[in-house]
């Protein structure tokens, strides 16, 4: 799934919509997880 993100970011860039990429070895407490996404609370 992460490989598909680049295309979506290009669309945001094209429309002047800002975005931020955050990477962490310790994202915090995982509060939701499925095969496609993870949600963490710092």
Secondary structure by P-SEA (a helix, b strand, c coil): cccaaaaaaaaaaaacbbbbbbbccccccccccccccccccc
